[in-house]
Amino acid sequence: MKQLDPKTLYRQSVDLGALDEAADAFDAVPEQPRFTAPLSEQAREVAALFSDRPISRRLLAGAVRALDFAALGGLGVATLWLTGSDFDAMRLGAVAIGAALAVVLAQAAEGYQISAFRDFAFQLGRVVAAWAMLFAGAAALAFFAGRVEAGEGAAAARWFVGGLLWFAASRLVLTRLVEGWTRDGRLERRAVIVGGGKLAEEVIRGLEAQPGNDIRICGIFDDRTDERSPAMVEGYPKLGTIPELVEFGRITKLDMLIVALPISAAVRVQQLLHKLWVLPVDIRLSAHADKLKFRPRNYTYEGSLPFIDVVDKPLADWDAVTKRAFDLVVGTLALVALAPVMVGAAIAVKATSKGPVFFRQKRFGFNNEVISVWKFRSMFTDRCDFEVKQAVTKGDPRVTPVGRFIRKTSIDELPQLFNVLMGELSLVGPRPHAVNAQTENHLWDTVVDGYFARHKVKPGVTGWAQINGWRGEIDTPEKIRRRVEHDIYYIENWSILFDLKILALTPFRLLDTRNAY
């Protein structure tokens, strides 16, 4: 779907027929949970324009570097094979070092900038110059070292030509892809301005004046309704209030919230951040018009505009790729290793009570999207509680005899490995809670302030809270508060080593079945 600018959308808003495509895209967005505020029609239309997931510039540049290294290394090995050279450690090492140096030189020549990817001739010139510089340096080094051999020279020439062909072909394809992604707005960081008026106007002007600016403003949200917050600021419409921004952030693939309020308005800023930190986005506080003077290292800059980093999106860019790769590899191995246990559980469930083997339950996923989590059925079919309005208690008559065993041992959770492979869950993360989970007739998001911040990452099959004994029945507000505390700690301190630690401890913690019914 071709992206429209919010300014254009605002001008066309009187003609709903012109927005059919945007409306159709919005209809495809799943129904959102209960806690969100209703959006205006205009905000819904803008949200539909930004429903496609953006492409990280950092990931794209890194992927191109990795492809170049792999392709050039592969061409070097192929050249050795075609020329009949020995595959000794020295030659293979020279190929690897050459491929790595080519990437480093191309990086130094700005060949991996997104702006370069948009211009075929420019980027090709940069990477070819880096490739030629590498071979010129290698030739000069070989000459002065007195190691010029005809066979090796011919192999190097073939590798050089192969590299030229790779760069020409790959950059042609890359340019076409980047042009398409740019037209669709997928290579831009999508931002919302929080707070209207003059300061928002200055921020927008400053951003749009920056050459090569990649921040795409989706709209403005502000609680104020007086003259300090007009309906339009620099051509961008005010789409709603702060509670509506939380809803907007759920259904729109946003990257950044820019708070356009003076730092001196500490109470107001704190109130806003308290509401917005539950969203999985970067939150930046505009500092260009404030009288407080920090040292430069306290700022980050978009061009010449200074910002204070308040909240960073968890698991962004390569962290997200690393965690997903970890989930796929370890999840697949776990599924293979636990297949006999799962088959045995399936047979036991089917043989001892009527009904299906599996049970699907609606739970909160990443960014509060509602997902269907797979479990082995542990209750009698006619007593299953799909909405989880009544938690399972000790001696619960709804649970089958086999169900009691698989719940105590957490075997009933093993089918969630399929959710992991589908990308709905992670191996480690905050446990996915049921949509209607309650304690003392209170929904959990009303019991714990900031409850939904635990959904800033994918939920997990196991988690830090469970490792620390907070699993099983939640019959008091204190238990859910402690779970959320541990979940937030995990999000703020994530690392692959932390995930490995939790996975390693999980089997031992499962031996404690005091709260598992």
Residue pairs with C-beta under 8 A, 6 or more apart in sequence:
1 21
1 22
1 25
1 49
1 52
1 184
2 183
2 184
3 49
3 50
3 183
3 184
3 185
4 22
4 49
6 46
6 49
6 217
6 218
6 219
6 236
6 237
7 235
7 236
9 19
9 22
9 42
9 45
9 46
9 49
10 42
10 232
10 235
10 236
10 237
12 18
12 19
13 19
13 42
13 45
16 23
19 45
22 45
22 48
22 49
23 45
23 48
24 48
25 48
25 49
25 51
26 44
26 45
26 47
26 48
26 51
26 251
28 51
29 47
29 48
29 51
29 251
30 369
30 370
31 370
32 247
32 250
32 251
32 368
33 364
33 368
33 370
33 435
35 368
35 445
35 452
36 246
36 247
36 250
36 368
37 240
37 241
37 243
37 244
37 246
37 247
38 244
38 247
39 47
39 239
39 240
39 244
39 247
39 248
40 239
40 240
40 244
42 237
42 239
43 219
43 239
43 240
43 244
43 248
46 218
46 219
46 237
46 239
46 252
47 248
47 251
47 252
49 185
49 218
50 185
50 190
50 218
50 252
50 253
50 254
51 251
51 252
51 253
52 184
52 185
52 186
52 253
53 186
53 253
54 185
54 186
54 187
54 188
54 189
54 190
54 253
54 255
55 181
55 186
55 187
56 316
56 317
57 114
57 187
57 214
58 317
58 318
59 317
59 318
59 321
60 114
60 117
60 187
61 112
61 113
61 114
62 318
64 112
64 117
64 174
65 103
65 107
65 112
67 170
68 99
68 102
68 103
68 106
68 127
68 166
68 170
69 99
69 100
69 102
69 103
71 166
71 170
72 98
72 99
72 102
72 103
72 163
72 166
73 95
73 96
73 99
75 159
75 162
75 163
75 166
76 95
76 98
76 99
76 159
77 87
77 92
77 95
78 162
79 85
79 155
79 158
79 159
79 162
80 86
80 87
80 91
80 92
80 95
80 155
81 87
82 158
83 151
83 154
83 155
83 158
85 91
85 151
85 152
85 155
98 134
98 138
98 159
101 134
102 130
102 131
102 134
102 163
105 130
105 131
105 133
105 134
106 112
106 126
106 127
106 130
106 131
108 130
109 126
109 127
109 129
109 130
110 116
110 126
111 123
111 126
111 127
111 130
114 178
114 187
114 214
115 212
116 122
116 123
116 126
117 123
117 174
117 175
117 178
118 175
118 178
118 179
118 182
119 175
120 171
120 172
120 175
123 171
123 174
123 175
124 167
124 168
124 171
127 167
127 171
128 164
128 167
131 160
131 163
131 164
131 167
132 160
135 156
135 160
138 156
139 156
142 148
142 152
178 187
181 187
185 216
187 214
188 214
188 215
188 216
189 214
189 215
189 216
189 255
189 256
190 216
190 218
190 252
190 253
190 254
190 255
190 256
191 215
191 216
191 217
191 218
191 254
191 255
191 256
191 257
191 258
192 217
192 218
192 219
192 220
192 221
192 245
192 248
192 249
192 254
192 256
192 257
192 258
193 200
193 203
193 204
193 217
193 219
193 220
193 221
193 233
193 236
193 258
193 260
194 220
194 221
194 222
194 242
194 245
194 257
194 258
194 259
194 260
194 261
194 272
194 276
195 220
195 222
195 229
195 259
195 260
195 261
195 272
196 220
196 222
196 224
196 228
196 229
196 230
196 233
196 238
196 260
197 222
197 224
197 228
197 229
197 230
197 233
197 260
199 260
199 261
199 262
199 286
199 289
200 220
200 222
200 233
200 234
200 260
201 233
201 234
202 260
202 288
202 289
203 258
203 260
203 286
203 288
203 305
204 217
204 233
204 234
204 236
205 234
206 288
206 303
206 304
206 305
207 213
207 215
207 217
207 302
207 303
207 305
208 234
209 303
210 302
210 303
210 304
210 305
211 303
213 302
213 303
215 256
215 302
217 236
218 239
218 252
218 254
219 236
219 237
219 238
219 239
219 248
220 233
220 236
220 237
220 238
220 239
221 238
221 239
221 240
221 241
221 242
221 244
221 245
221 248
222 229
222 238
222 241
222 242
223 241
223 242
229 238
230 238
231 237
231 238
232 238
239 245
239 248
240 248
242 272
242 275
242 276
243 275
245 257
245 276
246 275
246 276
246 278
246 279
248 254
249 257
249 276
249 279
249 281
250 279
250 367
250 368
250 369
254 279
254 281
255 281
255 282
255 313
256 281
256 282
256 283
256 284
257 276
257 279
257 281
257 282
257 283
257 284
258 284
258 286
258 307
259 269
259 272
259 273
259 283
259 284
259 285
259 286
259 310
260 286
261 268
261 269
261 272
261 285
261 286
262 289
262 290
263 269
263 285
263 287
263 290
263 292
263 308
264 290
264 291
264 292
269 285
273 283
273 310
273 311
274 450
276 283
277 283
277 311
277 450
277 453
278 450
278 452
278 453
278 455
278 456
279 367
279 456
280 313
280 314
280 366
280 367
280 455
280 456
280 457
281 311
281 313
282 309
282 311
282 312
282 313
282 316
283 309
283 310
283 311
284 300
284 307
284 308
284 309
284 310
285 307
285 308
285 310
286 305
286 307
287 294
287 299
287 306
287 307
287 308
288 305
288 306
294 308
298 308
299 306
299 307
299 308
300 306
300 307
300 308
300 309
301 307
313 456
314 456
314 457
314 491
314 492
314 494
315 323
315 457
315 494
319 494
322 496
323 426
323 494
323 496
323 499
324 423
326 427
326 496
326 499
327 420
327 421
327 426
327 427
328 421
330 427
330 503
331 417
331 420
331 421
331 427
332 421
334 417
334 427
335 417
335 418
335 421
338 414
338 417
341 411
341 414
342 411
342 414
342 415
345 376
345 406
345 411
345 412
345 414
346 357
346 376
348 402
348 406
349 357
349 376
349 377
349 378
349 400
349 402
349 403
349 406
350 357
352 400
352 401
352 402
353 377
353 380
353 381
353 400
353 402
353 403
354 381
355 377
355 380
355 381
356 377
356 381
357 376
357 377
358 374
358 375
358 376
358 377
358 415
359 374
359 375
359 376
359 377
359 378
359 379
359 384
360 372
360 373
360 374
360 375
361 372
361 373
361 375
361 386
361 388
361 434
362 370
362 371
362 372
362 373
362 386
362 387
362 434
362 435
363 370
363 371
363 372
363 373
363 432
363 433
363 434
363 435
363 459
364 370
364 371
364 432
364 433
364 435
364 452
364 455
364 459
365 371
365 424
365 425
365 432
365 455
365 458
365 459
366 455
366 456
366 457
366 458
366 459
367 455
367 456
368 452
368 455
370 435
371 419
371 424
371 425
371 432
373 416
373 419
373 424
373 425
373 432
374 415
374 416
374 418
374 419
375 412
375 413
375 415
375 416
376 406
376 411
376 412
376 414
376 415
377 384
377 403
378 399
378 400
378 402
378 403
378 404
378 406
378 407
378 412
379 385
379 398
379 399
379 400
379 403
380 398
380 399
380 400
383 397
383 398
384 398
385 398
387 434
387 435
387 436
388 434
388 435
388 436
388 437
389 436
389 438
391 437
391 438
391 439
391 473
391 474
391 475
392 398
392 399
392 407
392 473
392 517
393 473
393 475
393 517
394 473
394 517
395 517
396 517
399 407
399 517
403 412
404 517
405 411
406 412
407 516
407 517
408 513
408 516
408 517
409 510
409 513
409 516
410 510
410 516
413 461
416 425
416 461
417 461
419 425
419 461
420 426
420 427
420 461
424 458
425 432
425 458
425 459
425 460
425 461
426 457
426 458
426 459
426 460
426 461
427 460
427 461
427 462
427 499
427 503
428 460
428 461
428 462
428 463
428 464
428 490
428 498
428 499
428 502
428 503
429 457
429 458
429 459
429 460
429 463
429 490
430 454
430 455
430 457
430 459
430 460
430 463
430 465
430 483
430 487
430 490
430 491
431 459
431 460
431 462
431 463
431 465
431 466
431 471
431 483
431 487
432 459
432 460
433 444
436 443
437 443
437 444
437 474
438 444
439 447
439 474
439 475
439 476
439 477
439 479
439 480
440 475
440 476
440 477
442 477
444 451
444 474
444 480
445 451
445 452
447 477
447 480
447 481
448 477
448 480
448 481
448 484
450 484
450 488
451 480
451 484
453 484
453 488
453 491
454 484
454 487
454 488
454 491
456 491
457 491
457 494
462 502
462 503
462 506
463 486
463 487
463 490
463 502
464 486
464 487
464 489
464 490
464 498
464 502
465 471
465 482
465 483
465 486
465 487
465 490
466 506
466 509
467 502
467 505
467 506
467 509
468 486
469 509
469 512
469 515
470 479
470 482
470 483
470 486
471 509
471 515
471 516
472 514
472 515
472 516
472 517
473 479
473 515
473 517
474 480
474 483
490 498
